[in-house]
């Protein structure tokens, strides 16, 4: 059901897909929640804070301090503000048409206009290469999105939009030439203690937000979800249910079982087979989910869907539960940094090469000249913002691009799982205090997630009372299994997710008989694009 709200030249087409919008005084709309300091701020107080910040020209400073997952639509006498949090976790879209400003939380809502029926060909090219559309664009010509860490203002008199970036993930110390720091030395111990303090504060905010409700933790064989589980145990939050999924005998399930049992948390194991995914090819609920999640911007993140559907059908998850995914500790802690020998000073071209090599590879086609220019422009914008913040190096620019594009539009967008099933969620590992901490950590402690892994393993030993190093799922897999998973992933993937893709399509791409990707994401990108084209024609 869509709420159509008209304010003179401004029309809101709200589907309430990613949290219901609460209206204050007929002109202020908010979905989600935010903290200011340690206090969960109510919508009326937030409106007052934003009003005062606009009046004193301090809106960027206020938004930088807000901590949480929200989006705001604020209609003022001379225009309209659209505000997203630092991850665009609850997306907003807009279009200017005949001097009017149209706003929605669903890009599909604009298809009712005959003017919004054209495929953005440049976005389509990029989508097939990356699995998402970068910058403000979408797959629909003329429909734009508010980016992570950004707000826009539409001015009524000029009928134009002004974008303002108020925050960006920019590690301040990625310098290879730093003096060596080891976690066993005094400096390393200080960073360890600061990490502990930042994470516990983030978890305290999660507990305040959850307020005794059931916390549901997707537990994997990695470090991020384990860190959350350890903190919940340490802070004596007992209303916790965990779940994990994958093929029988997978390392992910083995490690998840060990952690949950040791902490005394209930764990539901959902086992996947090839048939799990083949049945979903023509499943109507899965089709609706895929349409719901992509929003003409992102390839659907699908691997949790079967498990969540089973858990809900069996009433293992309460209606008011808070799902707490581990997004994205491995990113902020240094898991996505380029290699040290690739560091150079403020070279947009070099940053672009690093980004294209890692992220523009869902197809074997090369980006066109127009797409190359778009990529360079987006990276240039990030580099200029970074320079204003006193950060001038390729690693930080590459990580900032990853934060704004892949993390926000693919990883965090996977929270649409929970929105689709009308479940609440919170991401403590994207808490301001936790993220701000990692932006200050020396390069050598972020490299290979050194500090993060050390903290998780030490906490595991302390809380479980065992000196055994558990490691993670990838490290525990044999070299033969890793080799098989890499080259014969259709058969050896831990989640059997490749079975969603027709085998012949995978084989033709794997043998390089075409330029398509043999990956599931590449396949889903092609499916989403074809379906999007059909919707634009209808």
C-alpha positions as CSV (number, residue, x, y, z in Angstrom):
1,X,0.0,0.0,0.0
2,X,1.4,3.4,-1.0
3,X,0.8,6.6,0.9
4,X,0.5,9.4,-1.6
5,X,1.1,12.7,0.2
6,X,1.0,16.0,-1.7
7,X,2.5,19.3,-0.4
8,X,2.1,21.9,-3.1
9,X,4.9,21.0,-5.6
10,X,6.1,18.1,-3.5
11,X,4.6,14.6,-3.8
12,X,5.6,11.7,-1.4
13,X,5.0,8.2,-2.7
14,X,5.8,6.2,0.3
15,X,5.5,2.4,0.4
16,X,7.0,2.1,3.9
17,X,9.1,-0.8,2.6
18,X,12.1,-0.2,4.9
19,X,10.4,0.9,8.0
20,X,7.1,2.8,8.4
21,X,7.4,6.6,8.1
22,X,6.2,8.5,11.1
23,X,4.8,12.0,10.4
24,X,5.4,14.9,12.8
25,X,3.4,18.1,12.3
26,X,2.5,17.2,8.7
27,X,5.9,18.1,7.3
28,X,8.6,15.9,8.9
29,X,8.7,12.2,8.1
30,X,11.2,9.7,9.6
31,X,11.7,6.0,9.2
32,X,14.1,4.2,11.6
33,X,15.7,5.4,14.8
34,X,18.8,7.5,15.8
35,X,20.8,8.1,19.0
36,X,22.3,11.4,19.9
37,X,25.0,10.5,22.4
38,X,23.8,7.7,24.5
39,X,20.1,8.7,24.2
40,X,17.6,7.2,21.7
41,X,16.1,10.4,20.4
42,X,12.3,10.6,19.7
43,X,11.0,12.0,16.4
44,X,9.8,15.3,17.9
45,X,13.1,16.0,19.5
46,X,15.0,15.0,16.3
47,X,12.8,17.4,14.3
48,X,13.7,20.2,16.7
49,X,17.4,19.4,16.5
50,X,17.3,19.4,12.7
51,X,15.3,22.7,12.6
52,X,17.9,24.4,14.9
53,X,20.8,23.0,12.8
54,X,19.3,24.3,9.6
55,X,18.7,27.7,11.2
56,X,22.3,27.9,12.5
57,X,23.7,26.3,9.2
58,X,25.1,23.4,11.2
59,X,23.1,20.6,9.6
60,X,26.2,18.6,8.5
61,X,27.7,18.8,12.0
62,X,24.5,17.5,13.6
63,X,24.1,14.6,11.1
64,X,27.7,13.6,11.7
65,X,26.8,13.1,15.4
66,X,23.6,11.2,14.8
67,X,24.1,7.5,15.4
68,X,21.6,5.0,13.9
69,X,19.8,3.8,10.9
70,X,17.1,6.2,9.6
71,X,16.0,8.4,6.7
72,X,14.2,11.7,7.0
73,X,12.0,13.8,4.6
74,X,11.6,17.4,5.9
75,X,9.3,19.7,3.9
76,X,10.2,23.4,4.6
77,X,8.6,26.5,3.1
78,X,11.2,26.9,0.4
79,X,11.8,23.3,-0.5
80,X,12.5,19.8,0.8
81,X,15.3,18.0,2.6
82,X,16.0,14.3,2.0
83,X,18.5,12.9,4.6
84,X,19.9,9.4,4.8
85,X,22.2,8.0,7.5
86,X,25.8,7.2,6.9
87,X,25.0,3.9,5.1
88,X,21.8,4.9,3.2
89,X,20.3,1.9,5.2
90,X,16.8,3.1,4.4
91,X,17.0,4.3,0.8
92,X,15.3,7.4,-0.6
93,X,14.7,8.2,-4.3
94,X,13.6,11.3,-6.1
95,X,12.7,12.7,-9.4
96,X,12.1,16.3,-10.7
97,X,9.2,16.4,-13.2
98,X,7.6,19.5,-14.7
99,X,8.9,21.6,-11.8
100,X,7.6,19.2,-9.2
101,X,9.6,17.1,-6.7
102,X,8.6,13.5,-6.4
103,X,10.0,11.4,-3.5
104,X,9.7,7.7,-2.7
105,X,11.3,4.9,-0.7
106,X,10.8,2.7,-3.8
107,X,12.2,3.5,-7.2
108,X,9.4,1.4,-8.8
109,X,6.9,4.0,-7.7
110,X,8.1,6.4,-10.4
111,X,7.1,3.9,-13.1
112,X,3.6,5.3,-12.9
113,X,4.9,8.3,-14.8
114,X,5.3,8.0,-18.5
115,X,8.4,10.2,-18.2
116,X,10.1,7.6,-16.1
117,X,10.0,4.7,-18.5
118,X,13.5,4.8,-20.0
119,X,16.4,2.5,-19.1
120,X,19.6,4.3,-18.1
121,X,22.0,2.6,-20.5
122,X,25.1,3.7,-18.7
123,X,23.7,2.4,-15.4
124,X,22.8,-0.8,-17.0
125,X,26.3,-1.3,-18.3
126,X,27.7,-0.6,-14.8
127,X,25.2,-2.9,-13.1
128,X,26.3,-5.9,-15.2
129,X,29.9,-5.2,-14.2
130,X,29.5,-4.4,-10.5
131,X,26.0,-5.6,-9.4
132,X,25.0,-2.1,-8.3
133,X,24.7,1.4,-9.7
134,X,27.2,3.9,-8.4
135,X,26.7,7.6,-7.5
136,X,23.2,9.1,-7.5
137,X,21.9,7.2,-10.5
138,X,19.6,4.2,-10.8
139,X,18.6,1.9,-13.7
140,X,15.7,4.4,-14.5
141,X,16.6,7.5,-16.4
142,X,15.8,10.6,-14.3
143,X,15.3,8.7,-11.0
144,X,18.1,9.4,-8.5
145,X,19.0,8.2,-5.0
146,X,20.3,9.9,-1.9
147,X,23.8,8.5,-1.3
148,X,25.3,7.3,2.0
149,X,26.4,10.0,4.4
150,X,24.6,12.6,2.3
151,X,21.6,14.9,2.3
152,X,20.0,16.8,-0.5
153,X,17.9,20.0,-0.6
154,X,15.4,20.6,-3.4
155,X,14.8,24.4,-3.8
156,X,11.3,25.2,-4.9
157,X,12.0,28.4,-6.7
158,X,14.8,27.0,-8.9
159,X,13.5,23.4,-8.9
160,X,17.0,22.1,-8.5
161,X,18.8,19.8,-6.1
162,X,21.9,20.6,-4.0
163,X,23.8,17.6,-2.7
164,X,25.8,17.8,0.6
165,X,28.2,15.1,1.8
166,X,28.3,15.3,5.6
167,X,30.4,12.2,6.4
168,X,32.6,9.5,4.8
169,X,34.5,6.5,5.9
170,X,38.1,7.7,5.7
171,X,40.8,5.9,7.6
172,X,43.3,8.5,8.7
173,X,46.5,6.4,9.1
174,X,47.0,4.0,6.2
175,X,50.7,4.8,5.8
176,X,53.0,1.9,5.1
177,X,56.0,3.7,6.4
178,X,54.6,3.9,10.0
179,X,56.8,2.6,12.8
180,X,56.0,-1.1,13.3
181,X,53.4,-1.6,16.0
182,X,52.7,-5.0,17.4
183,X,49.7,-5.9,19.6
184,X,52.1,-7.2,22.3
185,X,53.7,-3.8,22.6
186,X,52.4,-1.0,24.7
187,X,50.9,1.0,21.8
188,X,49.1,-2.1,20.6
189,X,47.6,-2.7,24.0
190,X,46.3,0.8,24.1
191,X,44.5,0.3,20.7
192,X,43.2,-3.0,22.0
193,X,41.6,-1.3,25.0
194,X,40.2,1.5,22.9
195,X,38.6,-1.1,20.6
196,X,37.1,-2.9,23.6
197,X,35.6,0.3,24.9
198,X,34.2,1.4,21.5
199,X,32.6,-2.0,20.8
200,X,31.0,-2.2,24.3
201,X,29.5,1.3,23.9
202,X,28.1,0.2,20.5
203,X,26.6,-2.9,22.0
204,X,25.1,-0.9,24.9
205,X,23.3,1.1,22.3
206,X,22.0,-2.1,20.7
207,X,20.8,-3.3,24.1
208,X,19.1,0.1,24.7
209,X,17.4,-0.1,21.3
210,X,16.4,-3.8,21.8
211,X,14.9,-3.1,25.3
212,X,14.6,-6.7,26.3
213,X,13.2,-7.9,22.9
214,X,14.5,-11.1,21.3
215,X,17.8,-10.5,19.6
216,X,18.3,-12.9,16.6
217,X,21.9,-13.3,15.5
218,X,22.8,-14.7,12.1
219,X,25.9,-16.6,13.3
220,X,28.6,-17.6,10.8
221,X,32.1,-19.1,11.0
222,X,33.6,-15.6,10.8
223,X,34.7,-13.0,13.4
224,X,32.0,-10.4,13.1
225,X,29.0,-12.3,14.3
226,X,31.1,-14.0,16.9
227,X,32.2,-10.7,18.3
228,X,28.5,-9.7,18.7
229,X,27.7,-13.0,20.4
230,X,30.6,-12.6,22.8
231,X,29.6,-9.1,23.7
232,X,25.9,-10.1,24.3
233,X,27.2,-12.8,26.7
234,X,29.6,-10.4,28.4
235,X,26.8,-7.9,28.9
236,X,24.4,-10.5,30.2
237,X,21.7,-10.1,27.5
238,X,20.0,-13.5,27.6
239,X,17.1,-13.2,25.2
240,X,19.3,-14.3,22.3
241,X,18.6,-16.8,19.5
242,X,21.1,-17.6,16.8
243,X,20.8,-19.3,13.4
244,X,23.2,-20.5,10.8
245,X,22.8,-22.2,7.4
246,X,24.7,-24.0,4.7
247,X,25.5,-27.5,3.5
248,X,25.8,-30.4,5.9
249,X,29.3,-30.4,7.4
250,X,30.3,-27.0,6.3
251,X,32.9,-25.1,8.4
252,X,30.5,-22.3,8.9
253,X,28.0,-24.6,10.7
254,X,30.7,-26.4,12.7
255,X,32.1,-23.2,14.1
256,X,28.7,-21.6,14.7
257,X,27.6,-24.7,16.7
258,X,30.7,-24.6,18.8
259,X,30.3,-20.8,19.7
260,X,26.6,-21.0,20.4
261,X,26.9,-24.1,22.6
262,X,29.8,-22.6,24.5
263,X,27.8,-19.4,25.2
264,X,24.6,-21.2,26.0
265,X,22.6,-19.6,23.2
266,X,20.0,-21.5,21.2
267,X,21.1,-22.2,17.7
268,X,18.9,-23.2,14.8
269,X,20.8,-24.9,11.9
270,X,19.1,-24.6,8.5
271,X,20.7,-27.1,6.1
272,X,20.8,-26.2,2.4
273,X,20.9,-28.5,-0.6
274,X,21.0,-28.0,-4.3
275,X,17.2,-28.6,-4.3
276,X,16.7,-25.7,-1.9
277,X,17.7,-23.3,-4.6
278,X,16.2,-25.1,-7.6
279,X,12.8,-24.9,-6.0
280,X,13.2,-21.1,-5.6
281,X,13.7,-20.5,-9.3
282,X,9.9,-20.5,-9.7
283,X,8.9,-19.6,-6.2
284,X,6.6,-16.6,-6.2
285,X,7.6,-15.3,-2.7
286,X,11.3,-15.4,-3.7
287,X,10.4,-13.5,-6.9
288,X,8.7,-10.9,-4.9
289,X,11.6,-10.7,-2.5
290,X,14.1,-10.2,-5.4
291,X,12.0,-7.4,-6.8
292,X,11.6,-5.8,-3.4
293,X,15.3,-5.8,-2.6
294,X,16.9,-4.6,-5.9
295,X,15.1,-1.2,-6.1
296,X,16.7,-0.6,-9.6
297,X,20.1,-0.2,-7.9
298,X,21.4,-3.4,-6.4
299,X,21.7,-7.1,-7.1
300,X,19.7,-9.0,-4.5
301,X,21.6,-10.6,-1.7
302,X,19.9,-14.0,-1.4
303,X,21.7,-16.5,0.7
304,X,19.8,-15.8,4.0
305,X,16.4,-16.0,2.4
306,X,15.6,-19.7,2.7
307,X,16.8,-19.9,6.3
308,X,14.8,-16.8,7.3
309,X,11.7,-18.1,5.6
310,X,11.9,-21.4,7.5
311,X,12.6,-19.8,10.8
312,X,9.6,-17.5,10.5
313,X,7.3,-20.3,9.3
314,X,8.3,-22.3,12.4
315,X,7.8,-19.3,14.7
316,X,11.4,-19.4,16.0
317,X,11.5,-15.6,15.6
318,X,9.2,-13.4,17.5
319,X,7.3,-10.6,15.8
320,X,9.1,-7.9,17.6
321,X,12.5,-9.4,17.4
322,X,15.6,-7.4,16.4
323,X,17.9,-9.1,13.8
324,X,21.5,-8.2,14.4
325,X,23.7,-9.0,11.4
326,X,27.5,-8.7,11.6
327,X,27.8,-6.0,8.9
328,X,30.5,-5.0,8.4
329,X,33.3,-5.6,10.9
330,X,35.6,-7.2,8.4
331,X,35.5,-4.0,6.2
332,X,36.0,-1.4,8.9
333,X,38.7,-3.4,10.6
334,X,40.9,-3.5,7.4
335,X,39.8,-6.6,5.5
336,X,39.3,-4.8,2.2
337,X,42.4,-2.6,2.1
338,X,44.6,-2.8,-1.1
339,X,48.0,-4.2,-0.8
340,X,50.6,-1.9,0.9
341,X,52.9,-1.7,-2.1
342,X,50.1,-0.1,-4.1
343,X,49.9,3.0,-2.0
344,X,50.6,6.3,-3.7
345,X,49.7,9.9,-3.1
346,X,46.4,11.3,-4.2
347,X,46.3,9.7,-7.6
348,X,42.7,9.3,-8.8
349,X,43.8,7.2,-11.7
350,X,45.6,4.8,-9.5
351,X,42.6,4.5,-7.1
352,X,40.4,3.9,-10.2
353,X,42.6,1.1,-11.3
354,X,42.4,-0.6,-7.9
355,X,38.6,-0.2,-7.8
356,X,38.0,-1.4,-11.3
357,X,40.3,-4.5,-10.8
358,X,38.4,-5.5,-7.7
359,X,34.8,-4.4,-8.2
360,X,34.1,-4.1,-12.0
361,X,34.4,-7.8,-12.8
362,X,31.0,-9.4,-12.9
363,X,31.4,-9.5,-16.6
364,X,34.5,-9.9,-18.8
365,X,33.5,-6.8,-20.8
366,X,35.6,-3.7,-20.3
367,X,34.0,-0.4,-19.2
368,X,33.1,1.9,-22.0
369,X,34.7,5.4,-22.3
370,X,31.5,7.0,-20.8
371,X,31.6,4.6,-17.9
372,X,35.3,5.2,-17.3
373,X,34.6,8.9,-17.1
374,X,31.8,8.3,-14.6
375,X,34.0,6.1,-12.4
376,X,36.8,8.7,-12.5
377,X,34.3,11.5,-11.7
378,X,32.9,9.6,-8.7
379,X,36.4,8.8,-7.4
380,X,37.5,12.4,-7.9
381,X,34.6,13.6,-5.8
382,X,35.6,11.3,-3.0
383,X,39.3,12.3,-3.3
384,X,38.3,16.0,-3.1
385,X,36.3,15.4,0.1
386,X,39.1,13.4,1.5
387,X,41.6,16.2,0.8
388,X,39.4,18.6,2.7
389,X,39.6,16.3,5.6
390,X,43.3,16.1,5.4
391,X,43.4,12.6,4.0
392,X,45.5,12.2,0.8
393,X,46.3,8.6,-0.1
394,X,44.9,6.0,-2.5
395,X,44.0,3.4,0.2
396,X,41.6,5.8,2.0
397,X,40.0,6.8,-1.3
398,X,39.5,3.2,-2.3
399,X,38.0,2.3,1.0
400,X,35.7,5.4,1.0
401,X,34.5,4.3,-2.5
402,X,33.9,0.8,-1.1
403,X,31.9,2.2,1.8
404,X,29.7,4.5,-0.3
405,X,29.1,2.0,-3.1
406,X,29.6,-1.7,-2.2
407,X,29.0,-1.6,1.5
408,X,26.0,0.7,1.3
409,X,24.3,-0.6,-1.8
410,X,25.1,-4.4,-1.6
411,X,26.2,-5.5,1.9
412,X,23.9,-3.2,4.0
413,X,21.2,-3.5,1.4
414,X,20.9,-7.1,2.4
415,X,18.9,-5.9,5.4
416,X,16.0,-5.9,3.0
417,X,15.7,-9.6,4.0
418,X,14.4,-8.4,7.3
419,X,12.3,-5.6,5.9
420,X,10.6,-8.0,3.5
421,X,9.5,-10.2,6.4
422,X,8.5,-7.1,8.5
423,X,11.3,-7.6,11.0
424,X,13.3,-5.0,12.9
425,X,17.1,-4.9,12.7
426,X,20.2,-3.0,14.0
427,X,23.9,-3.0,13.0
428,X,26.2,-2.4,16.0
429,X,29.3,-2.8,13.9
430,X,28.3,0.3,12.0
431,X,27.8,2.3,15.2
432,X,29.6,5.7,15.0
433,X,31.9,5.1,18.0
434,X,33.0,1.7,16.6
435,X,33.5,3.1,13.1
436,X,35.2,6.3,14.2
437,X,37.7,4.2,16.2
438,X,38.7,2.2,13.2
439,X,39.3,5.4,11.2
440,X,42.1,6.3,13.7
441,X,43.8,2.9,14.0
442,X,47.4,2.7,12.5
443,X,47.7,0.9,9.2
444,X,49.7,-2.0,10.6
445,X,47.0,-2.9,13.0
446,X,44.3,-2.8,10.4
447,X,46.3,-4.7,7.8
448,X,44.9,-8.3,7.6
449,X,42.4,-7.3,10.4
450,X,45.3,-7.9,12.8
451,X,43.8,-6.0,15.8
452,X,40.3,-7.2,15.2
453,X,41.2,-10.9,15.0
454,X,43.4,-10.6,18.0
455,X,40.6,-9.0,20.0
456,X,38.0,-11.6,18.9
457,X,40.3,-14.6,19.6
458,X,41.3,-13.2,23.0
459,X,37.7,-12.5,24.0
460,X,36.8,-16.0,22.8
461,X,39.4,-17.5,25.1
462,X,38.5,-15.3,28.1
463,X,34.7,-15.8,27.9
464,X,34.7,-19.4,27.0
465,X,37.6,-20.2,29.3
466,X,39.6,-22.0,26.7
467,X,43.0,-21.2,25.1
468,X,42.0,-22.9,21.9
469,X,42.2,-20.7,18.8
470,X,39.0,-21.3,16.9
471,X,39.9,-19.3,13.8
472,X,37.3,-18.8,11.1
473,X,35.5,-20.9,8.5
474,X,37.8,-20.1,5.6
475,X,41.0,-20.8,7.6
476,X,39.6,-24.1,8.8
477,X,38.8,-25.4,5.3
478,X,41.4,-27.7,3.7
479,X,43.4,-26.4,0.7
480,X,41.8,-29.1,-1.5
481,X,38.3,-27.9,-0.5
482,X,39.2,-24.3,-1.2
483,X,40.6,-25.3,-4.6
484,X,37.4,-27.2,-5.4
485,X,35.2,-24.4,-4.2
486,X,37.1,-21.9,-6.4
487,X,37.1,-23.8,-9.7
488,X,34.1,-26.1,-9.3
489,X,32.0,-23.8,-7.2
490,X,28.8,-25.0,-8.8
491,X,29.2,-28.2,-6.9
492,X,31.3,-27.3,-3.9
493,X,29.8,-24.0,-2.7
494,X,29.1,-24.1,1.0
495,X,25.6,-22.9,0.6
496,X,24.7,-24.7,-2.7
497,X,23.6,-21.3,-3.9
498,X,25.0,-21.8,-7.4
499,X,22.1,-24.2,-8.0
500,X,19.9,-21.2,-8.4
501,X,21.7,-20.7,-11.7
502,X,21.0,-23.1,-14.6
503,X,24.0,-25.4,-14.9
504,X,24.5,-24.9,-18.7
505,X,24.6,-21.1,-18.2
506,X,27.3,-21.5,-15.5
507,X,29.3,-24.0,-17.7
508,X,29.3,-21.8,-20.8
509,X,30.5,-18.8,-18.8
510,X,33.0,-20.9,-16.9
511,X,34.5,-22.2,-20.1
512,X,34.7,-18.5,-21.3
513,X,32.5,-19.1,-24.4
514,X,31.0,-15.7,-23.7
515,X,31.9,-12.6,-21.6
516,X,29.4,-13.4,-18.9
517,X,30.4,-14.1,-15.3
518,X,30.0,-17.7,-14.0
519,X,29.2,-16.2,-10.5
520,X,25.8,-16.1,-8.9
521,X,26.0,-12.3,-8.6
522,X,26.7,-12.0,-12.3
523,X,23.7,-14.3,-13.1
524,X,21.4,-12.3,-10.8
525,X,22.6,-9.0,-12.3
526,X,21.5,-10.3,-15.7
527,X,18.2,-11.5,-14.4
528,X,17.4,-8.2,-12.6
529,X,18.4,-6.2,-15.6
530,X,16.1,-8.2,-18.0
531,X,13.2,-8.0,-15.5
532,X,13.8,-4.2,-15.1
533,X,13.7,-3.7,-18.9
534,X,10.3,-5.5,-19.0
535,X,8.9,-3.3,-16.3
536,X,10.0,-0.2,-18.2
537,X,8.3,-1.5,-21.3
538,X,5.0,-2.4,-19.6
